[in-house]
Amino acid sequence: MSDSGEREWPVSVALPGGRIVQGGLLSRRRDGEGRWWYQVAVDAPVAAVRPVAGHDYSQAPTRTSEPA
């Protein structure tokens, strides 16, 4: 999932509404109260993602489709 060359560990992510998707664990941290927080990456169809106004995405890494 990562094009940065960094390792990702596979995880399942529960989305609102109960849908489960596969993702990659990028990092984790423990807060001051002892709770774990995970930074993950998931693949999402373009219809589910909205760009943030005022940001330029023209230099975002782009990859070609993986062979079927």
Rosetta silent file (secondary structure, phi, psi, omega in degrees, C-alpha in Angstrom):
SEQUENCE: MSDSGEREWPVSVALPGGRIVQGGLLSRRRDGEGRWWYQVAVDAPVAAVRPVAGHDYSQAPTRTSEPA
SCORE:     score description
SCORE:     0.000 S_00000001
   1 L     0.000  -30.165 -177.459    0.000    0.000    0.000 S_00000001
   2 L   -93.841  131.416  174.590    2.896    2.362    0.675 S_00000001
   3 L   -95.151    0.581 -174.457    4.974    3.757   -2.178 S_00000001
   4 L   -83.621   -7.490 -176.927    7.367    5.435    0.254 S_00000001
   5 L    86.027   -4.619  177.686    9.419    2.299    0.831 S_00000001
   6 L   -81.425  147.164  179.608    8.407    2.242    4.506 S_00000001
   7 L   -74.827  141.971  172.459    7.141   -1.014    5.942 S_00000001
   8 L  -122.034  143.115  175.188    3.466   -1.395    6.769 S_00000001
   9 E  -102.354  134.157 -177.282    1.961   -4.075    8.984 S_00000001
  10 E   -67.670  139.116  176.896   -1.463   -5.388    7.862 S_00000001
  11 E  -141.029  158.431  168.930   -4.464   -4.402    9.984 S_00000001
  12 E  -101.423  137.429 -177.220   -8.255   -4.547    9.736 S_00000001
  13 E  -120.087  124.207  177.777   -9.995   -1.191   10.179 S_00000001
  14 E   -89.303  116.578  179.506  -13.631   -0.900   11.359 S_00000001
  15 L   -90.048  160.713  174.081  -15.292    2.068    9.650 S_00000001
  16 L   -55.207  140.333 -177.010  -18.416    3.847   10.888 S_00000001
  17 L    94.077   -5.835  174.986  -21.423    1.766    9.894 S_00000001
  18 L    93.395   -4.254  179.551  -19.628   -1.496   10.623 S_00000001
  19 L   -69.368  138.791  178.171  -17.746   -1.987    7.359 S_00000001
  20 E  -110.777  128.552  176.534  -14.332   -3.648    7.776 S_00000001
  21 E  -125.778  156.086  177.428  -11.497   -2.810    5.355 S_00000001
  22 E   -88.512  143.665  179.757   -7.902   -3.952    5.189 S_00000001
  23 E  -147.317 -172.598  178.051   -5.187   -1.379    5.732 S_00000001
  24 E  -125.751  133.281  177.214   -1.594   -0.928    6.710 S_00000001
  25 E   -77.796  121.254  178.865   -0.275    0.220   10.084 S_00000001
  26 E   -92.273  -42.947  179.082    2.104    3.142    9.548 S_00000001
  27 E  -162.913  168.330  175.452    2.861    3.985   13.182 S_00000001
  28 E  -144.299  156.125  178.317    1.442    3.829   16.697 S_00000001
  29 E  -148.261  155.870  177.007    1.739    5.919   19.835 S_00000001
  30 E  -110.521  128.976 -179.522    0.586    5.774   23.437 S_00000001
  31 L   -83.145  178.939 -176.591   -1.021    8.894   24.884 S_00000001
  32 L   -63.680  -17.713  178.819   -0.611   10.216   28.424 S_00000001
  33 L   -99.066    8.103  176.891   -3.563    8.135   29.635 S_00000001
  34 L    86.036    3.610  179.197   -2.082    4.886   28.312 S_00000001
  35 L   -82.332  143.132  176.242   -4.379    4.556   25.277 S_00000001
  36 E   -89.656  140.004  174.036   -2.917    3.375   21.974 S_00000001
  37 E  -125.405  133.963 -177.724   -3.517    5.378   18.779 S_00000001
  38 E  -114.193  136.395  170.442   -2.711    3.920   15.368 S_00000001
  39 E   -99.712  121.047 -176.092   -1.925    5.777   12.143 S_00000001
  40 E  -126.771  161.785  173.513   -3.116    3.618    9.253 S_00000001
  41 E  -120.800  136.280  175.493   -3.441    3.795    5.474 S_00000001
  42 E  -131.584  147.873  172.516   -6.411    2.351    3.588 S_00000001
  43 L   -82.127  136.705  179.985   -7.228    2.216   -0.104 S_00000001
  44 L  -139.234  143.470  176.895  -10.483    3.998   -0.905 S_00000001
  45 L   -66.509  152.562 -176.355  -12.366    4.580   -4.160 S_00000001
  46 H   -56.520  -30.857 -179.648  -12.257    8.130   -5.483 S_00000001
  47 H   -66.534  -18.432 -177.449  -15.985    8.562   -4.736 S_00000001
  48 H   -96.996   -4.134 -174.237  -15.237    8.160   -1.003 S_00000001
  49 L  -119.261  134.341  179.228  -12.429   10.744   -0.822 S_00000001
  50 L  -119.263  128.535  175.991  -12.800   14.519   -0.961 S_00000001
  51 L   -68.100  155.131  177.995   -9.856   16.874   -1.525 S_00000001
  52 L   -90.011  126.035 -178.561   -9.372   19.711    0.955 S_00000001
  53 L   -55.282  138.686  176.795  -10.021   23.115   -0.626 S_00000001
  54 L    90.608   -3.259  178.873   -6.914   25.213   -1.146 S_00000001
  55 L  -105.232  141.047  179.429   -4.471   22.289   -1.405 S_00000001
  56 L   -95.243  119.113 -178.672   -2.602   21.390   -4.614 S_00000001
  57 L  -102.656    7.680 -175.427   -2.614   17.656   -5.308 S_00000001
  58 L   -64.475  -22.846 -179.764   -0.785   17.811   -8.645 S_00000001
  59 L  -101.200    7.846  178.861    2.449   16.489   -7.092 S_00000001
  60 L   -63.859  140.100  178.752    0.821   13.656   -5.144 S_00000001
  61 L   -57.915  135.947  179.303    2.452   10.279   -5.862 S_00000001
  62 L  -126.139  133.811  177.460    0.517    8.408   -8.562 S_00000001
  63 L  -123.262  157.509  178.754    0.892    4.741   -9.348 S_00000001
  64 L   -83.032  164.675  179.127   -0.490    2.624  -12.142 S_00000001
  65 L   -62.404  145.806  175.131   -2.972   -0.181  -11.594 S_00000001
  66 L   -76.648  145.423  179.460   -1.583   -3.455  -10.354 S_00000001
  67 L   -60.219  143.994 -179.818   -1.845   -6.327  -12.863 S_00000001
  68 L   -73.799    0.000    0.000   -4.957   -8.472  -12.445 S_00000001
